[in-house]
Amino acid sequence: MSLSAAEDDSASEIHLPADIDWEMLDKSKFFFLGAALFSGVSATLYPIVVLKTRQQVMLSEIPCLKMAVSILRNEGFRGFYRGFGTSLMGTIPARALYMGALEMTKSNVGSATVQLGLSEAFASTVANAAAGLSAAMAAQLVWTPVDVVSQRLMVQGGCCSSSSGNNVQLGNAVTLKRYSGGIDAFRKILYSDGVRGLYRGFGISILTYAPSNAVWWGSYSLVHRTIWSCVGCYGFKKDENGYRPDGKAVVAIQGISAAMASGVSALGTMPLDTIKTRMQVLDGEGSGNRPPTILQTVRNLVKEGGFGACYRGLAPRWASMSLSAATMITTYEFLKRLSTKHQESFA
């Protein structure tokens, strides 16, 4: 990141990696390579998302390890990738929207805040927070329908469900529709609930992900700078122009900063994520089969296990967010450097 020159006792400059803004990127390379890289990241972390989703919709808490063993025994390795095809198809356009909104907002807000006379550190934190907020809101336009479909496929596993006709019985009392695949789920949801069914939980998704992204990107910028200031020259190597960060140190500090920023974000937004998941996956009770409201969902959770029920799936979500964030930010920074128009300028 662009933390301007500091000096050591010998007055040699310390050069941190230059920040790459929107104008410096080769857009076609940026989006093409981004789709490939983040598809790989999604595939790697998808089993943890399946575990988190199943824990959130169960009526009683099941330990994460026990559920994982049960999935492997009853469904095989494929059980950890239920709905992945649907998720992958949505990941590509959602990531494109996310990255485009992120970089454009960061560049524009960063320039505006610097012109207002704010310090570079504060301007960077504000720009990153605003970028995270706008990126999350843009991505949810695509991601919410994909989430609704893929999550319904995730919970149709043999470890926690039994099938009967066109329905799936989950746990002891929750009945879900049975789907043969992503297209079938999309068609049935659209037929029964219309477009609103595909955007079930859109409002609470925005409330969950937009503030979470703003906090995460702002925290990441702040933590990243703080760690570099504490590390000093230990993470640098000296050349004729001064001190430059070692490549391994750059990746390590990016990963640590991302994981630390994820911890607070995961803990703070977990109840909203649980409510969102249940609204998107579970159908309403009774013959009318009306979608549950936020208040009904909260009441059901509290009835099942008190306020602690809102934190079911916290362990896999925390792990998923930390691993995803550390992988994402290192991959993302690598992607930006691969996609610069004049790479020699940023070596």
C-alpha positions as CSV (number, residue, x, y, z in Angstrom):
1,M,0.0,0.0,0.0
2,S,1.1,3.6,-0.5
3,L,2.5,4.5,2.8
4,S,4.9,7.2,1.9
5,A,8.6,7.2,2.7
6,A,9.8,6.9,6.2
7,E,13.4,7.1,7.2
8,D,15.9,5.1,9.2
9,D,19.0,6.3,11.0
10,S,20.9,6.4,7.7
11,A,18.2,8.5,6.0
12,S,17.5,5.6,3.5
13,E,13.9,5.6,2.3
14,I,11.5,2.8,3.1
15,H,9.4,2.1,0.0
16,L,6.2,0.1,0.6
17,P,4.4,-1.4,-2.4
18,A,2.6,1.4,-4.5
19,D,-1.2,1.2,-4.4
20,I,-2.6,0.5,-7.9
21,D,-5.8,2.4,-8.6
22,W,-8.5,2.0,-11.2
23,E,-6.8,4.0,-14.0
24,M,-3.7,1.8,-13.9
25,L,-5.5,-1.4,-14.6
26,D,-5.9,-3.3,-17.9
27,K,-9.6,-3.9,-17.4
28,S,-10.0,-7.0,-19.7
29,K,-7.1,-8.7,-18.0
30,F,-8.3,-7.7,-14.6
31,F,-11.8,-9.2,-15.0
32,F,-10.7,-12.3,-16.9
33,L,-7.9,-13.3,-14.5
34,G,-10.1,-12.3,-11.5
35,A,-12.9,-14.7,-12.6
36,A,-10.4,-17.6,-12.9
37,L,-8.6,-16.9,-9.6
38,F,-11.7,-16.3,-7.5
39,S,-13.4,-19.3,-8.9
40,G,-10.6,-21.4,-7.6
41,V,-10.8,-19.7,-4.2
42,S,-14.6,-20.3,-4.1
43,A,-14.1,-24.0,-4.9
44,T,-11.5,-24.4,-2.1
45,L,-13.6,-22.8,0.6
46,Y,-17.1,-24.1,-0.5
47,P,-17.2,-27.1,1.9
48,I,-17.0,-24.7,4.9
49,V,-19.9,-22.7,3.5
50,V,-22.0,-25.9,3.2
51,L,-21.2,-26.8,6.9
52,K,-22.1,-23.2,8.0
53,T,-25.4,-23.2,6.1
54,R,-26.5,-26.6,7.4
55,Q,-25.8,-25.6,11.0
56,Q,-27.8,-22.4,10.6
57,V,-31.0,-24.1,9.5
58,M,-31.0,-27.1,11.9
59,L,-33.5,-26.9,14.7
60,S,-30.9,-28.2,17.2
61,E,-27.2,-27.6,17.3
62,I,-24.9,-30.2,15.8
63,P,-21.1,-30.0,16.3
64,C,-19.3,-29.0,13.1
65,L,-16.9,-32.0,13.1
66,K,-19.8,-34.4,13.7
67,M,-21.7,-32.9,10.8
68,A,-18.7,-33.1,8.5
69,V,-18.1,-36.7,9.4
70,S,-21.8,-37.5,8.8
71,I,-21.8,-35.7,5.4
72,L,-18.7,-37.7,4.3
73,R,-20.2,-41.0,5.5
74,N,-23.7,-40.5,4.1
75,E,-23.1,-38.5,0.9
76,G,-19.4,-38.8,0.2
77,F,-17.2,-36.0,-0.9
78,R,-19.8,-34.7,-3.3
79,G,-22.0,-33.7,-0.3
80,F,-19.6,-30.9,0.4
81,Y,-20.2,-29.4,-3.0
82,R,-24.0,-29.4,-3.3
83,G,-25.1,-26.3,-5.2
84,F,-21.6,-25.5,-6.2
85,G,-22.3,-25.3,-9.9
86,T,-25.0,-22.7,-9.3
87,S,-22.8,-20.8,-6.9
88,L,-19.9,-20.8,-9.4
89,M,-22.1,-19.4,-12.2
90,G,-23.1,-16.5,-10.0
91,T,-19.7,-15.9,-8.6
92,I,-18.2,-14.7,-11.9
93,P,-20.7,-11.8,-12.6
94,A,-21.0,-11.0,-8.8
95,R,-17.2,-10.8,-8.4
96,A,-17.0,-8.6,-11.6
97,L,-19.5,-6.2,-10.1
98,Y,-17.8,-6.3,-6.7
99,M,-14.3,-5.6,-8.1
100,G,-15.4,-2.9,-10.5
101,A,-17.4,-1.0,-7.8
102,L,-14.6,-1.5,-5.2
103,E,-11.8,-0.1,-7.4
104,M,-13.8,2.8,-8.9
105,T,-15.2,3.9,-5.5
106,K,-11.8,3.5,-3.8
107,S,-10.1,5.6,-6.5
108,N,-12.7,8.4,-6.6
109,V,-13.3,8.7,-2.8
110,G,-9.5,8.4,-2.2
111,S,-8.8,11.4,-4.5
112,A,-11.7,13.4,-3.0
113,T,-10.6,12.9,0.6
114,V,-7.0,13.8,-0.1
115,Q,-8.1,17.0,-1.8
116,L,-10.1,17.8,1.3
117,G,-6.8,17.9,3.2
118,L,-7.2,14.7,5.2
119,S,-4.1,12.7,6.1
120,E,-3.2,9.9,3.7
121,A,-3.8,7.2,6.4
122,F,-7.3,8.5,7.3
123,A,-8.2,9.1,3.6
124,S,-7.2,5.6,2.7
125,T,-9.3,4.1,5.6
126,V,-12.3,6.2,4.5
127,A,-11.9,5.3,0.9
128,N,-11.5,1.6,1.6
129,A,-14.6,1.6,3.9
130,A,-16.7,3.4,1.2
131,A,-15.4,1.0,-1.5
132,G,-16.4,-2.0,0.6
133,L,-19.9,-0.6,1.2
134,S,-20.6,0.1,-2.5
135,A,-19.0,-3.2,-3.7
136,A,-21.2,-5.3,-1.4
137,M,-24.4,-3.5,-2.5
138,A,-23.5,-3.9,-6.2
139,A,-22.7,-7.6,-5.8
140,Q,-25.9,-8.5,-4.0
141,L,-27.9,-7.6,-7.1
142,V,-26.5,-10.9,-8.6
143,W,-25.5,-12.8,-5.5
144,T,-28.9,-12.8,-3.6
145,P,-30.7,-15.0,-6.2
146,V,-27.7,-17.3,-6.5
147,D,-27.5,-17.5,-2.7
148,V,-31.2,-18.4,-2.4
149,V,-30.8,-21.3,-5.0
150,S,-27.4,-22.6,-3.9
151,Q,-28.3,-22.6,-0.2
152,R,-31.5,-24.6,-0.8
153,L,-29.4,-27.2,-2.6
154,M,-26.7,-27.2,0.1
155,V,-29.2,-28.4,2.8
156,Q,-30.6,-31.3,0.9
157,G,-28.0,-33.7,2.2
158,G,-28.5,-37.2,3.5
159,C,-26.8,-36.4,6.9
160,C,-29.7,-34.2,8.1
161,S,-32.6,-34.8,5.8
162,S,-34.9,-37.4,4.5
163,S,-37.0,-37.2,1.3
164,S,-40.7,-37.8,0.7
165,G,-42.2,-37.1,-2.6
166,N,-41.4,-33.5,-3.6
167,N,-40.3,-32.5,-0.1
168,V,-37.3,-32.9,2.1
169,Q,-37.6,-33.2,5.9
170,L,-34.7,-31.4,7.6
171,G,-34.0,-32.4,11.2
172,N,-37.2,-33.0,13.2
173,A,-39.7,-30.5,11.8
174,V,-38.5,-28.3,9.0
175,T,-39.9,-29.2,5.6
176,L,-38.2,-28.0,2.4
177,K,-39.1,-28.4,-1.3
178,R,-37.0,-31.0,-3.1
179,Y,-35.0,-29.9,-6.1
180,S,-33.1,-31.9,-8.7
181,G,-30.6,-29.2,-9.5
182,G,-30.0,-25.5,-9.8
183,I,-32.2,-24.9,-12.9
184,D,-35.1,-26.9,-11.3
185,A,-34.8,-24.9,-8.0
186,F,-34.7,-21.6,-10.0
187,R,-37.8,-22.6,-12.0
188,K,-39.8,-23.8,-8.9
189,I,-38.9,-20.7,-6.8
190,L,-39.8,-18.4,-9.7
191,Y,-43.1,-20.3,-10.3
192,S,-44.2,-20.3,-6.7
193,D,-43.0,-17.0,-5.4
194,G,-42.1,-14.9,-8.5
195,V,-39.0,-12.7,-8.7
196,R,-39.5,-11.8,-5.1
197,G,-38.8,-15.4,-4.1
198,L,-35.4,-15.2,-5.7
199,Y,-34.7,-12.0,-3.8
200,R,-35.9,-13.3,-0.5
201,G,-33.7,-11.8,2.2
202,F,-32.2,-9.1,-0.1
203,G,-32.8,-6.4,2.5
204,I,-31.1,-8.2,5.3
205,S,-28.3,-9.3,3.0
206,I,-27.6,-5.7,2.4
207,L,-27.7,-5.0,6.1
208,T,-25.4,-8.0,6.7
209,Y,-22.8,-7.6,4.0
210,A,-22.7,-3.8,3.3
211,P,-21.7,-2.7,6.8
212,S,-19.5,-5.9,7.2
213,N,-17.6,-5.0,4.0
214,A,-17.2,-1.4,5.0
215,V,-15.9,-2.4,8.5
216,W,-13.6,-5.1,6.9
217,W,-12.0,-2.9,4.3
218,G,-11.6,0.1,6.6
219,S,-10.1,-2.2,9.3
220,Y,-7.9,-3.9,6.8
221,S,-6.4,-0.6,5.7
222,L,-5.8,0.5,9.3
223,V,-4.4,-2.8,10.5
224,H,-2.2,-3.2,7.4
225,R,-0.6,0.2,8.0
226,T,-0.2,-0.4,11.7
227,I,1.6,-3.7,11.2
228,W,4.0,-2.2,8.7
229,S,4.8,0.6,11.1
230,C,5.5,-2.0,13.9
231,V,7.6,-4.2,11.7
232,G,9.9,-1.4,10.7
233,C,12.9,-2.5,8.7
234,Y,12.6,-6.2,9.7
235,G,10.3,-6.9,6.8
236,F,12.5,-5.1,4.2
237,K,15.6,-5.7,2.2
238,K,18.0,-3.0,1.2
239,D,19.0,-2.1,-2.3
240,E,20.7,1.0,-3.9
241,N,17.5,3.0,-3.6
242,G,16.7,2.3,0.0
243,Y,14.6,-0.3,1.8
244,R,12.0,-2.3,-0.1
245,P,9.6,-4.9,1.4
246,D,10.5,-8.6,1.0
247,G,7.9,-10.4,-1.1
248,K,7.2,-13.0,1.5
249,A,6.7,-10.3,4.1
250,V,4.2,-8.4,1.9
251,V,2.1,-11.6,1.5
252,A,2.3,-12.5,5.2
253,I,1.3,-9.1,6.4
254,Q,-1.6,-8.9,3.9
255,G,-2.9,-12.3,5.1
256,I,-2.5,-11.4,8.8
257,S,-4.3,-8.0,8.3
258,A,-7.1,-9.7,6.4
259,A,-7.6,-12.4,9.1
260,M,-7.6,-9.8,11.9
261,A,-10.1,-7.6,10.1
262,S,-12.4,-10.7,9.5
263,G,-12.7,-11.6,13.2
264,V,-14.6,-8.6,14.3
265,S,-16.7,-8.6,11.2
266,A,-17.7,-12.2,11.6
267,L,-18.6,-11.9,15.2
268,G,-20.6,-8.7,14.7
269,T,-22.7,-9.8,11.8
270,M,-23.3,-13.5,12.7
271,P,-26.9,-13.1,13.9
272,L,-27.9,-11.2,10.8
273,D,-26.3,-13.9,8.6
274,T,-28.2,-16.7,10.4
275,I,-31.5,-14.8,10.0
276,K,-30.7,-14.2,6.3
277,T,-29.9,-17.8,5.6
278,R,-33.0,-19.1,7.3
279,M,-35.2,-16.6,5.4
280,Q,-33.7,-17.7,2.1
281,V,-33.8,-21.4,2.8
282,L,-36.8,-22.2,4.9
283,D,-40.4,-21.9,3.8
284,G,-43.2,-20.6,6.0
285,E,-45.3,-22.8,8.2
286,G,-48.9,-23.7,7.6
287,S,-51.0,-24.3,4.5
288,G,-50.3,-20.8,3.1
289,N,-46.6,-21.6,3.1
290,R,-45.9,-17.8,3.3
291,P,-42.2,-16.8,3.5
292,P,-41.1,-16.1,7.1
293,T,-40.6,-12.5,8.2
294,I,-37.5,-11.2,10.0
295,L,-39.5,-11.1,13.3
296,Q,-40.8,-14.6,12.9
297,T,-37.4,-15.9,12.1
298,V,-35.9,-14.3,15.2
299,R,-38.7,-15.6,17.4
300,N,-38.2,-19.2,16.1
301,L,-34.4,-19.0,16.7
302,V,-34.9,-17.7,20.3
303,K,-37.5,-20.4,20.9
304,E,-35.1,-23.1,19.7
305,G,-32.0,-22.1,21.6
306,G,-32.1,-18.6,23.0
307,F,-30.0,-15.8,21.6
308,G,-27.1,-18.4,21.2
309,A,-29.1,-20.0,18.4
310,C,-28.3,-16.9,16.3
311,Y,-24.6,-17.9,16.5
312,R,-25.0,-21.4,15.2
313,G,-22.4,-22.0,12.5
314,L,-20.1,-19.3,14.0
315,A,-17.0,-21.5,14.0
316,P,-17.2,-22.5,10.3
317,R,-18.2,-18.9,9.3
318,W,-15.3,-17.4,11.3
319,A,-12.9,-19.9,9.7
320,S,-14.4,-19.3,6.2
321,M,-14.2,-15.6,6.5
322,S,-10.7,-15.6,7.8
323,L,-9.4,-18.1,5.2
324,S,-11.4,-16.4,2.5
325,A,-10.2,-12.9,3.4
326,A,-6.6,-13.9,3.7
327,T,-6.7,-15.8,0.4
328,M,-8.8,-13.1,-1.3
329,I,-6.7,-10.2,-0.4
330,T,-3.4,-11.8,-1.3
331,T,-4.9,-13.1,-4.5
332,Y,-6.5,-9.7,-5.2
333,E,-3.3,-7.8,-4.7
334,F,-1.5,-10.3,-6.9
335,L,-4.3,-9.9,-9.5
336,K,-4.0,-6.1,-9.6
337,R,-0.2,-6.3,-10.1
338,L,-0.7,-8.9,-12.9
339,S,-3.3,-6.5,-14.5
340,T,-1.4,-3.2,-14.4
341,K,-0.8,-1.6,-17.8
342,H,2.9,-1.0,-17.1
343,Q,4.0,-3.6,-14.6
344,E,7.5,-2.4,-14.5
345,S,6.4,0.8,-12.8
346,F,5.1,-1.2,-9.7
347,A,7.8,-3.8,-9.2
